[in-house]
Amino acid sequence: MPFFFLTCGDMEGLLVTNRNFARLLEQRHFSYEFHVAQGGHYWGQWNAGLDAVFDSLREHLGTQKVVRNPR
Protein backbone atom coordinates (compact mmCIF):
# COMPACT_ATOMS: atom_id res chain seq x y z
CA MET A 1 0.00 0.00 0.00
CA PRO A 2 1.41 3.46 -0.78
CA PHE A 3 2.46 5.99 1.83
CA PHE A 4 1.37 9.61 1.41
CA PHE A 5 3.18 12.65 2.76
CA LEU A 6 0.88 15.67 2.63
CA THR A 7 1.76 19.23 3.49
CA CYS A 8 -0.17 22.43 2.99
CA GLY A 9 0.27 26.01 4.08
CA ASP A 10 -2.26 27.47 6.49
CA MET A 11 -2.82 30.35 4.05
CA GLU A 12 -3.37 28.14 0.98
CA GLY A 13 -6.72 28.00 -0.75
CA LEU A 14 -6.49 24.20 -0.92
CA LEU A 15 -6.15 23.64 2.83
CA VAL A 16 -9.76 22.45 3.23
CA THR A 17 -9.36 20.12 0.24
CA ASN A 18 -6.14 18.69 1.69
CA ARG A 19 -7.79 18.13 5.08
CA ASN A 20 -10.68 16.33 3.38
CA PHE A 21 -8.24 14.15 1.46
CA ALA A 22 -6.40 13.29 4.70
CA ARG A 23 -9.73 12.26 6.25
CA LEU A 24 -10.46 10.05 3.24
CA LEU A 25 -7.04 8.40 3.58
CA GLU A 26 -7.77 7.80 7.27
CA GLN A 27 -11.18 6.26 6.53
CA ARG A 28 -9.64 3.94 3.95
CA HIS A 29 -6.75 2.97 6.25
CA PHE A 30 -3.93 4.35 4.11
CA SER A 31 -0.61 5.21 5.72
CA TYR A 32 -0.01 8.95 5.60
CA GLU A 33 1.26 12.06 7.35
CA PHE A 34 -0.41 15.42 7.03
CA HIS A 35 1.38 18.61 8.03
CA VAL A 36 0.08 22.16 8.05
CA ALA A 37 2.86 24.72 7.77
CA GLN A 38 2.74 28.47 8.21
CA GLY A 39 2.37 30.39 4.99
CA GLY A 40 1.06 30.03 1.52
CA HIS A 41 1.82 28.22 -1.70
CA TYR A 42 5.43 29.16 -2.43
CA TRP A 43 8.85 27.54 -2.79
CA GLY A 44 10.25 28.82 0.52
CA GLN A 45 7.70 26.77 2.44
CA TRP A 46 8.36 23.63 0.39
CA ASN A 47 12.11 24.03 0.62
CA ALA A 48 11.95 24.36 4.40
CA GLY A 49 10.08 21.05 4.65
CA LEU A 50 12.16 18.92 2.28
CA ASP A 51 14.28 17.32 5.01
CA ALA A 52 11.13 16.18 6.82
CA VAL A 53 9.70 14.76 3.58
CA PHE A 54 12.82 12.72 2.82
CA ASP A 55 13.22 11.55 6.43
CA SER A 56 9.62 10.37 6.49
CA LEU A 57 9.87 8.62 3.14
CA ARG A 58 13.07 6.83 4.18
CA GLU A 59 11.37 5.67 7.36
CA HIS A 60 8.22 4.44 5.64
CA LEU A 61 9.86 2.96 2.58
CA GLY A 62 12.55 1.17 4.54
CA THR A 63 15.44 2.77 2.70
CA GLN A 64 18.67 4.08 4.12
CA LYS A 65 20.10 7.54 3.78
CA VAL A 66 22.68 7.67 1.03
CA VAL A 67 25.92 9.31 2.15
CA ARG A 68 28.10 10.49 -0.71
CA ASN A 69 31.85 10.81 -0.33
CA PRO A 70 33.09 14.27 -1.22
CA ARG A 71 35.71 14.29 -3.94
PDB file of N, CA, C and O in Angstrom, chain B, residues numbered from 101:
ATOM      1  N   MET B 101       0.847  -1.167   0.000  1.00  0.00           N
ATOM      2  CA  MET B 101       0.000   0.000   0.000  1.00  0.00           C
ATOM      3  C   MET B 101       0.899   1.238   0.000  1.00  0.00           C
ATOM      4  O   MET B 101       1.919   1.245   0.689  1.00  0.00           O
ATOM      5  N   PRO B 102       0.557   2.260  -0.735  1.00  0.00           N
ATOM      6  CA  PRO B 102       1.406   3.462  -0.781  1.00  0.00           C
ATOM      7  C   PRO B 102       1.364   4.252   0.523  1.00  0.00           C
ATOM      8  O   PRO B 102       0.434   4.129   1.320  1.00  0.00           O
ATOM      9  N   PHE B 103       2.387   5.054   0.712  1.00  0.00           N
ATOM     10  CA  PHE B 103       2.460   5.993   1.833  1.00  0.00           C
ATOM     11  C   PHE B 103       2.365   7.394   1.251  1.00  0.00           C
ATOM     12  O   PHE B 103       3.018   7.706   0.255  1.00  0.00           O
ATOM     13  N   PHE B 104       1.557   8.231   1.871  1.00  0.00           N
ATOM     14  CA  PHE B 104       1.367   9.606   1.412  1.00  0.00           C
ATOM     15  C   PHE B 104       1.940  10.585   2.426  1.00  0.00           C
ATOM     16  O   PHE B 104       1.703  10.456   3.627  1.00  0.00           O
ATOM     17  N   PHE B 105       2.687  11.554   1.942  1.00  0.00           N
ATOM     18  CA  PHE B 105       3.182  12.654   2.763  1.00  0.00           C
ATOM     19  C   PHE B 105       2.510  13.913   2.232  1.00  0.00           C
ATOM     20  O   PHE B 105       2.784  14.351   1.114  1.00  0.00           O
ATOM     21  N   LEU B 106       1.632  14.489   3.041  1.00  0.00           N
ATOM     22  CA  LEU B 106       0.876  15.670   2.633  1.00  0.00           C
ATOM     23  C   LEU B 106       1.322  16.866   3.451  1.00  0.00           C
ATOM     24  O   LEU B 106       1.525  16.764   4.661  1.00  0.00           O
ATOM     25  N   THR B 107       1.470  17.986   2.792  1.00  0.00           N
ATOM     26  CA  THR B 107       1.756  19.230   3.489  1.00  0.00           C
ATOM     27  C   THR B 107       1.035  20.357   2.779  1.00  0.00           C
ATOM     28  O   THR B 107       0.893  20.349   1.556  1.00  0.00           O
ATOM     29  N   CYS B 108       0.585  21.321   3.554  1.00  0.00           N
ATOM     30  CA  CYS B 108      -0.168  22.433   2.991  1.00  0.00           C
ATOM     31  C   CYS B 108       0.030  23.640   3.898  1.00  0.00           C
ATOM     32  O   CYS B 108       0.078  23.511   5.121  1.00  0.00           O
ATOM     33  N   GLY B 109       0.143  24.793   3.295  1.00  0.00           N
ATOM     34  CA  GLY B 109       0.270  26.014   4.080  1.00  0.00           C
ATOM     35  C   GLY B 109      -1.070  26.437   4.674  1.00  0.00           C
ATOM     36  O   GLY B 109      -2.124  26.208   4.082  1.00  0.00           O
ATOM     37  N   ASP B 110      -1.015  27.050   5.841  1.00  0.00           N
ATOM     38  CA  ASP B 110      -2.264  27.469   6.490  1.00  0.00           C
ATOM     39  C   ASP B 110      -2.937  28.652   5.787  1.00  0.00           C
ATOM     40  O   ASP B 110      -4.065  29.017   6.120  1.00  0.00           O
ATOM     41  N   MET B 111      -2.247  29.244   4.821  1.00  0.00           N
ATOM     42  CA  MET B 111      -2.819  30.351   4.055  1.00  0.00           C
ATOM     43  C   MET B 111      -3.183  29.926   2.620  1.00  0.00           C
ATOM     44  O   MET B 111      -3.550  30.766   1.799  1.00  0.00           O
ATOM     45  N   GLU B 112      -3.082  28.632   2.324  1.00  0.00           N
ATOM     46  CA  GLU B 112      -3.374  28.142   0.975  1.00  0.00           C
ATOM     47  C   GLU B 112      -4.872  27.943   0.784  1.00  0.00           C
ATOM     48  O   GLU B 112      -5.590  27.562   1.709  1.00  0.00           O
ATOM     49  N   GLY B 113      -5.319  28.204  -0.419  1.00  0.00           N
ATOM     50  CA  GLY B 113      -6.723  28.002  -0.754  1.00  0.00           C
ATOM     51  C   GLY B 113      -7.140  26.543  -0.759  1.00  0.00           C
ATOM     52  O   GLY B 113      -8.330  26.240  -0.667  1.00  0.00           O
ATOM     53  N   LEU B 114      -6.175  25.630  -0.866  1.00  0.00           N
ATOM     54  CA  LEU B 114      -6.488  24.203  -0.924  1.00  0.00           C
ATOM     55  C   LEU B 114      -6.379  23.496   0.431  1.00  0.00           C
ATOM     56  O   LEU B 114      -6.374  22.267   0.488  1.00  0.00           O
ATOM     57  N   LEU B 115      -6.293  24.262   1.512  1.00  0.00           N
ATOM     58  CA  LEU B 115      -6.146  23.643   2.832  1.00  0.00           C
ATOM     59  C   LEU B 115      -7.351  22.761   3.164  1.00  0.00           C
ATOM     60  O   LEU B 115      -7.175  21.638   3.637  1.00  0.00           O
ATOM     61  N   VAL B 116      -8.549  23.240   2.930  1.00  0.00           N
ATOM     62  CA  VAL B 116      -9.755  22.453   3.230  1.00  0.00           C
ATOM     63  C   VAL B 116      -9.766  21.171   2.394  1.00  0.00           C
ATOM     64  O   VAL B 116     -10.088  20.098   2.902  1.00  0.00           O
ATOM     65  N   THR B 117      -9.415  21.285   1.120  1.00  0.00           N
ATOM     66  CA  THR B 117      -9.364  20.118   0.241  1.00  0.00           C
ATOM     67  C   THR B 117      -8.340  19.110   0.739  1.00  0.00           C
ATOM     68  O   THR B 117      -8.604  17.907   0.737  1.00  0.00           O
ATOM     69  N   ASN B 118      -7.174  19.587   1.166  1.00  0.00           N
ATOM     70  CA  ASN B 118      -6.143  18.689   1.693  1.00  0.00           C
ATOM     71  C   ASN B 118      -6.593  18.015   2.981  1.00  0.00           C
ATOM     72  O   ASN B 118      -6.322  16.832   3.184  1.00  0.00           O
ATOM     73  N   ARG B 119      -7.266  18.738   3.839  1.00  0.00           N
ATOM     74  CA  ARG B 119      -7.792  18.134   5.079  1.00  0.00           C
ATOM     75  C   ARG B 119      -8.830  17.059   4.749  1.00  0.00           C
ATOM     76  O   ARG B 119      -8.842  15.995   5.369  1.00  0.00           O
ATOM     77  N   ASN B 120      -9.689  17.331   3.787  1.00  0.00           N
ATOM     78  CA  ASN B 120     -10.684  16.334   3.377  1.00  0.00           C
ATOM     79  C   ASN B 120     -10.012  15.092   2.800  1.00  0.00           C
ATOM     80  O   ASN B 120     -10.443  13.971   3.069  1.00  0.00           O
ATOM     81  N   PHE B 121      -8.967  15.286   2.013  1.00  0.00           N
ATOM     82  CA  PHE B 121      -8.238  14.152   1.458  1.00  0.00           C
ATOM     83  C   PHE B 121      -7.587  13.334   2.569  1.00  0.00           C
ATOM     84  O   PHE B 121      -7.608  12.104   2.523  1.00  0.00           O
ATOM     85  N   ALA B 122      -7.011  14.001   3.562  1.00  0.00           N
ATOM     86  CA  ALA B 122      -6.400  13.292   4.699  1.00  0.00           C
ATOM     87  C   ALA B 122      -7.453  12.469   5.440  1.00  0.00           C
ATOM     88  O   ALA B 122      -7.177  11.344   5.858  1.00  0.00           O
ATOM     89  N   ARG B 123      -8.652  13.017   5.604  1.00  0.00           N
ATOM     90  CA  ARG B 123      -9.732  12.264   6.250  1.00  0.00           C
ATOM     91  C   ARG B 123     -10.106  11.024   5.430  1.00  0.00           C
ATOM     92  O   ARG B 123     -10.347   9.953   5.986  1.00  0.00           O
ATOM     93  N   LEU B 124     -10.149  11.179   4.125  1.00  0.00           N
ATOM     94  CA  LEU B 124     -10.455  10.050   3.245  1.00  0.00           C
ATOM     95  C   LEU B 124      -9.387   8.964   3.358  1.00  0.00           C
ATOM     96  O   LEU B 124      -9.709   7.777   3.415  1.00  0.00           O
ATOM     97  N   LEU B 125      -8.118   9.369   3.392  1.00  0.00           N
ATOM     98  CA  LEU B 125      -7.039   8.402   3.575  1.00  0.00           C
ATOM     99  C   LEU B 125      -7.193   7.658   4.901  1.00  0.00           C
ATOM    100  O   LEU B 125      -6.996   6.445   4.974  1.00  0.00           O
ATOM    101  N   GLU B 126      -7.549   8.406   5.946  1.00  0.00           N
ATOM    102  CA  GLU B 126      -7.766   7.804   7.272  1.00  0.00           C
ATOM    103  C   GLU B 126      -8.900   6.784   7.225  1.00  0.00           C
ATOM    104  O   GLU B 126      -8.759   5.674   7.740  1.00  0.00           O
ATOM    105  N   GLN B 127     -10.013   7.151   6.617  1.00  0.00           N
ATOM    106  CA  GLN B 127     -11.179   6.265   6.530  1.00  0.00           C
ATOM    107  C   GLN B 127     -10.861   4.983   5.770  1.00  0.00           C
ATOM    108  O   GLN B 127     -11.407   3.920   6.066  1.00  0.00           O
ATOM    109  N   ARG B 128      -9.972   5.099   4.789  1.00  0.00           N
ATOM    110  CA  ARG B 128      -9.642   3.935   3.954  1.00  0.00           C
ATOM    111  C   ARG B 128      -8.369   3.224   4.412  1.00  0.00           C
ATOM    112  O   ARG B 128      -7.852   2.341   3.727  1.00  0.00           O
ATOM    113  N   HIS B 129      -7.878   3.627   5.585  1.00  0.00           N
ATOM    114  CA  HIS B 129      -6.745   2.968   6.251  1.00  0.00           C
ATOM    115  C   HIS B 129      -5.437   3.019   5.455  1.00  0.00           C
ATOM    116  O   HIS B 129      -4.660   2.064   5.459  1.00  0.00           O
ATOM    117  N   PHE B 130      -5.207   4.137   4.778  1.00  0.00           N
ATOM    118  CA  PHE B 130      -3.930   4.354   4.110  1.00  0.00           C
ATOM    119  C   PHE B 130      -2.930   4.909   5.118  1.00  0.00           C
ATOM    120  O   PHE B 130      -3.311   5.590   6.070  1.00  0.00           O
ATOM    121  N   SER B 131      -1.674   4.622   4.909  1.00  0.00           N
ATOM    122  CA  SER B 131      -0.606   5.207   5.720  1.00  0.00           C
ATOM    123  C   SER B 131      -0.301   6.593   5.165  1.00  0.00           C
ATOM    124  O   SER B 131      -0.092   6.760   3.964  1.00  0.00           O
ATOM    125  N   TYR B 132      -0.277   7.591   6.059  1.00  0.00           N
ATOM    126  CA  TYR B 132      -0.012   8.953   5.602  1.00  0.00           C
ATOM    127  C   TYR B 132       0.419   9.828   6.764  1.00  0.00           C
ATOM    128  O   TYR B 132       0.221   9.490   7.931  1.00  0.00           O
ATOM    129  N   GLU B 133       1.011  10.957   6.418  1.00  0.00           N
ATOM    130  CA  GLU B 133       1.261  12.056   7.352  1.00  0.00           C
ATOM    131  C   GLU B 133       0.679  13.293   6.703  1.00  0.00           C
ATOM    132  O   GLU B 133       0.739  13.462   5.485  1.00  0.00           O
ATOM    133  N   PHE B 134       0.117  14.151   7.528  1.00  0.00           N
ATOM    134  CA  PHE B 134      -0.413  15.418   7.027  1.00  0.00           C
ATOM    135  C   PHE B 134       0.107  16.535   7.914  1.00  0.00           C
ATOM    136  O   PHE B 134      -0.098  16.528   9.128  1.00  0.00           O
ATOM    137  N   HIS B 135       0.781  17.494   7.296  1.00  0.00           N
ATOM    138  CA  HIS B 135       1.375  18.606   8.032  1.00  0.00           C
ATOM    139  C   HIS B 135       0.817  19.918   7.500  1.00  0.00           C
ATOM    140  O   HIS B 135       0.698  20.116   6.291  1.00  0.00           O
ATOM    141  N   VAL B 136       0.483  20.798   8.412  1.00  0.00           N
ATOM    142  CA  VAL B 136       0.080  22.155   8.046  1.00  0.00           C
ATOM    143  C   VAL B 136       1.209  23.080   8.480  1.00  0.00           C
ATOM    144  O   VAL B 136       1.572  23.137   9.655  1.00  0.00           O
ATOM    145  N   ALA B 137       1.756  23.801   7.507  1.00  0.00           N
ATOM    146  CA  ALA B 137       2.862  24.720   7.766  1.00  0.00           C
ATOM    147  C   ALA B 137       2.354  26.155   7.698  1.00  0.00           C
ATOM    148  O   ALA B 137       1.307  26.427   7.111  1.00  0.00           O
ATOM    149  N   GLN B 138       3.094  27.052   8.295  1.00  0.00           N
ATOM    150  CA  GLN B 138       2.740  28.467   8.207  1.00  0.00           C
ATOM    151  C   GLN B 138       3.029  28.968   6.805  1.00  0.00           C
ATOM    152  O   GLN B 138       4.063  28.641   6.221  1.00  0.00           O
ATOM    153  N   GLY B 139       2.117  29.759   6.270  1.00  0.00           N
ATOM    154  CA  GLY B 139       2.372  30.387   4.986  1.00  0.00           C
ATOM    155  C   GLY B 139       1.467  29.914   3.881  1.00  0.00           C
ATOM    156  O   GLY B 139       0.471  29.222   4.092  1.00  0.00           O
ATOM    157  N   GLY B 140       1.858  30.320   2.693  1.00  0.00           N
ATOM    158  CA  GLY B 140       1.060  30.026   1.519  1.00  0.00           C
ATOM    159  C   GLY B 140       1.747  29.056   0.585  1.00  0.00           C
ATOM    160  O   GLY B 140       2.580  28.247   0.994  1.00  0.00           O
ATOM    161  N   HIS B 141       1.378  29.156  -0.671  1.00  0.00           N
ATOM    162  CA  HIS B 141       1.825  28.224  -1.697  1.00  0.00           C
ATOM    163  C   HIS B 141       3.040  28.826  -2.407  1.00  0.00           C
ATOM    164  O   HIS B 141       2.905  29.474  -3.445  1.00  0.00           O
ATOM    165  N   TYR B 142       4.218  28.605  -1.842  1.00  0.00           N
ATOM    166  CA  TYR B 142       5.428  29.161  -2.430  1.00  0.00           C
ATOM    167  C   TYR B 142       6.632  28.279  -2.103  1.00  0.00           C
ATOM    168  O   TYR B 142       6.600  27.492  -1.157  1.00  0.00           O
ATOM    169  N   TRP B 143       7.694  28.421  -2.900  1.00  0.00           N
ATOM    170  CA  TRP B 143       8.848  27.538  -2.790  1.00  0.00           C
ATOM    171  C   TRP B 143       9.519  27.581  -1.423  1.00  0.00           C
ATOM    172  O   TRP B 143       9.979  26.544  -0.946  1.00  0.00           O
ATOM    173  N   GLY B 144       9.590  28.728  -0.782  1.00  0.00           N
ATOM    174  CA  GLY B 144      10.249  28.825   0.517  1.00  0.00           C
ATOM    175  C   GLY B 144       9.663  27.858   1.533  1.00  0.00           C
ATOM    176  O   GLY B 144      10.398  27.258   2.317  1.00  0.00           O
ATOM    177  N   GLN B 145       8.363  27.707   1.524  1.00  0.00           N
ATOM    178  CA  GLN B 145       7.696  26.773   2.438  1.00  0.00           C
ATOM    179  C   GLN B 145       8.067  25.334   2.088  1.00  0.00           C
ATOM    180  O   GLN B 145       8.389  24.543   2.975  1.00  0.00           O
ATOM    181  N   TRP B 146       8.023  24.991   0.804  1.00  0.00           N
ATOM    182  CA  TRP B 146       8.356  23.625   0.391  1.00  0.00           C
ATOM    183  C   TRP B 146       9.808  23.315   0.699  1.00  0.00           C
ATOM    184  O   TRP B 146      10.118  22.240   1.212  1.00  0.00           O
ATOM    185  N   ASN B 147      10.690  24.235   0.394  1.00  0.00           N
ATOM    186  CA  ASN B 147      12.114  24.029   0.616  1.00  0.00           C
ATOM    187  C   ASN B 147      12.403  23.780   2.096  1.00  0.00           C
ATOM    188  O   ASN B 147      13.221  22.926   2.438  1.00  0.00           O
ATOM    189  N   ALA B 148      11.740  24.518   2.959  1.00  0.00           N
ATOM    190  CA  ALA B 148      11.954  24.365   4.397  1.00  0.00           C
ATOM    191  C   ALA B 148      11.518  22.983   4.895  1.00  0.00           C
ATOM    192  O   ALA B 148      12.035  22.501   5.903  1.00  0.00           O
ATOM    193  N   GLY B 149      10.582  22.349   4.207  1.00  0.00           N
ATOM    194  CA  GLY B 149      10.082  21.053   4.651  1.00  0.00           C
ATOM    195  C   GLY B 149      10.684  19.842   3.962  1.00  0.00           C
ATOM    196  O   GLY B 149      10.298  18.714   4.267  1.00  0.00           O
ATOM    197  N   LEU B 150      11.620  20.041   3.039  1.00  0.00           N
ATOM    198  CA  LEU B 150      12.158  18.915   2.277  1.00  0.00           C
ATOM    199  C   LEU B 150      12.862  17.872   3.139  1.00  0.00           C
ATOM    200  O   LEU B 150      12.715  16.675   2.892  1.00  0.00           O
ATOM    201  N   ASP B 151      13.614  18.295   4.133  1.00  0.00           N
ATOM    202  CA  ASP B 151      14.282  17.318   5.005  1.00  0.00           C
ATOM    203  C   ASP B 151      13.270  16.409   5.684  1.00  0.00           C
ATOM    204  O   ASP B 151      13.482  15.199   5.770  1.00  0.00           O
ATOM    205  N   ALA B 152      12.168  16.980   6.166  1.00  0.00           N
ATOM    206  CA  ALA B 152      11.125  16.179   6.823  1.00  0.00           C
ATOM    207  C   ALA B 152      10.489  15.202   5.836  1.00  0.00           C
ATOM    208  O   ALA B 152      10.190  14.063   6.196  1.00  0.00           O
ATOM    209  N   VAL B 153      10.281  15.637   4.603  1.00  0.00           N
ATOM    210  CA  VAL B 153       9.704  14.758   3.580  1.00  0.00           C
ATOM    211  C   VAL B 153      10.616  13.557   3.354  1.00  0.00           C
ATOM    212  O   VAL B 153      10.162  12.413   3.403  1.00  0.00           O
ATOM    213  N   PHE B 154      11.894  13.812   3.107  1.00  0.00           N
ATOM    214  CA  PHE B 154      12.816  12.718   2.817  1.00  0.00           C
ATOM    215  C   PHE B 154      13.027  11.811   4.025  1.00  0.00           C
ATOM    216  O   PHE B 154      13.133  10.595   3.865  1.00  0.00           O
ATOM    217  N   ASP B 155      13.089  12.372   5.223  1.00  0.00           N
ATOM    218  CA  ASP B 155      13.221  11.546   6.426  1.00  0.00           C
ATOM    219  C   ASP B 155      12.013  10.625   6.576  1.00  0.00           C
ATOM    220  O   ASP B 155      12.163   9.441   6.879  1.00  0.00           O
ATOM    221  N   SER B 156      10.836  11.164   6.367  1.00  0.00           N
ATOM    222  CA  SER B 156       9.618  10.375   6.489  1.00  0.00           C
ATOM    223  C   SER B 156       9.558   9.277   5.433  1.00  0.00           C
ATOM    224  O   SER B 156       9.214   8.135   5.737  1.00  0.00           O
ATOM    225  N   LEU B 157       9.891   9.621   4.201  1.00  0.00           N
ATOM    226  CA  LEU B 157       9.870   8.616   3.138  1.00  0.00           C
ATOM    227  C   LEU B 157      10.882   7.507   3.388  1.00  0.00           C
ATOM    228  O   LEU B 157      10.585   6.335   3.159  1.00  0.00           O
ATOM    229  N   ARG B 158      12.077   7.867   3.855  1.00  0.00           N
ATOM    230  CA  ARG B 158      13.070   6.834   4.182  1.00  0.00           C
ATOM    231  C   ARG B 158      12.530   5.903   5.260  1.00  0.00           C
ATOM    232  O   ARG B 158      12.680   4.684   5.171  1.00  0.00           O
ATOM    233  N   GLU B 159      11.911   6.473   6.262  1.00  0.00           N
ATOM    234  CA  GLU B 159      11.367   5.673   7.361  1.00  0.00           C
ATOM    235  C   GLU B 159      10.272   4.731   6.866  1.00  0.00           C
ATOM    236  O   GLU B 159      10.259   3.551   7.219  1.00  0.00           O
ATOM    237  N   HIS B 160       9.366   5.242   6.061  1.00  0.00           N
ATOM    238  CA  HIS B 160       8.218   4.444   5.638  1.00  0.00           C
ATOM    239  C   HIS B 160       8.502   3.522   4.464  1.00  0.00           C
ATOM    240  O   HIS B 160       7.779   2.549   4.253  1.00  0.00           O
ATOM    241  N   LEU B 161       9.532   3.810   3.706  1.00  0.00           N
ATOM    242  CA  LEU B 161       9.857   2.955   2.575  1.00  0.00           C
ATOM    243  C   LEU B 161      10.981   1.978   2.900  1.00  0.00           C
ATOM    244  O   LEU B 161      11.344   1.135   2.080  1.00  0.00           O
ATOM    245  N   GLY B 162      11.527   2.104   4.107  1.00  0.00           N
ATOM    246  CA  GLY B 162      12.554   1.171   4.543  1.00  0.00           C
ATOM    247  C   GLY B 162      13.886   1.340   3.831  1.00  0.00           C
ATOM    248  O   GLY B 162      14.645   0.379   3.704  1.00  0.00           O
ATOM    249  N   THR B 163      14.178   2.531   3.374  1.00  0.00           N
ATOM    250  CA  THR B 163      15.441   2.771   2.695  1.00  0.00           C
ATOM    251  C   THR B 163      16.401   3.485   3.646  1.00  0.00           C
ATOM    252  O   THR B 163      15.990   4.071   4.648  1.00  0.00           O
ATOM    253  N   GLN B 164      17.644   3.423   3.318  1.00  0.00           N
ATOM    254  CA  GLN B 164      18.668   4.076   4.116  1.00  0.00           C
ATOM    255  C   GLN B 164      19.106   5.369   3.466  1.00  0.00           C
ATOM    256  O   GLN B 164      19.024   5.527   2.248  1.00  0.00           O
ATOM    257  N   LYS B 165      19.568   6.286   4.286  1.00  0.00           N
ATOM    258  CA  LYS B 165      20.102   7.537   3.781  1.00  0.00           C
ATOM    259  C   LYS B 165      21.391   7.261   3.024  1.00  0.00           C
ATOM    260  O   LYS B 165      22.271   6.546   3.502  1.00  0.00           O
ATOM    261  N   VAL B 166      21.485   7.834   1.851  1.00  0.00           N
ATOM    262  CA  VAL B 166      22.683   7.667   1.035  1.00  0.00           C
ATOM    263  C   VAL B 166      23.660   8.755   1.404  1.00  0.00           C
ATOM    264  O   VAL B 166      23.339   9.940   1.326  1.00  0.00           O
ATOM    265  N   VAL B 167      24.874   8.351   1.812  1.00  0.00           N
ATOM    266  CA  VAL B 167      25.916   9.309   2.150  1.00  0.00           C
ATOM    267  C   VAL B 167      26.934   9.274   1.018  1.00  0.00           C
ATOM    268  O   VAL B 167      27.496   8.224   0.709  1.00  0.00           O
ATOM    269  N   ARG B 168      27.162  10.406   0.415  1.00  0.00           N
ATOM    270  CA  ARG B 168      28.096  10.487  -0.706  1.00  0.00           C
ATOM    271  C   ARG B 168      29.448  10.977  -0.193  1.00  0.00           C
ATOM    272  O   ARG B 168      29.521  11.877   0.644  1.00  0.00           O
ATOM    273  N   ASN B 169      30.493  10.382  -0.699  1.00  0.00           N
ATOM    274  CA  ASN B 169      31.846  10.809  -0.333  1.00  0.00           C
ATOM    275  C   ASN B 169      32.228  12.030  -1.133  1.00  0.00           C
ATOM    276  O   ASN B 169      32.139  12.018  -2.361  1.00  0.00           O
ATOM    277  N   PRO B 170      32.653  13.089  -0.457  1.00  0.00           N
ATOM    278  CA  PRO B 170      33.093  14.274  -1.217  1.00  0.00           C
ATOM    279  C   PRO B 170      34.387  13.964  -1.964  1.00  0.00           C
ATOM    280  O   PRO B 170      35.243  13.231  -1.469  1.00  0.00           O
ATOM    281  N   ARG B 171      34.514  14.522  -3.143  1.00  0.00           N
ATOM    282  CA  ARG B 171      35.714  14.288  -3.944  1.00  0.00           C
ATOM    283  C   ARG B 171      36.511  15.536  -4.090  1.00  0.00           C
ATOM    284  O   ARG B 171      37.559  15.527  -4.735  1.00  0.00           O
TER     285      ARG B 171
END
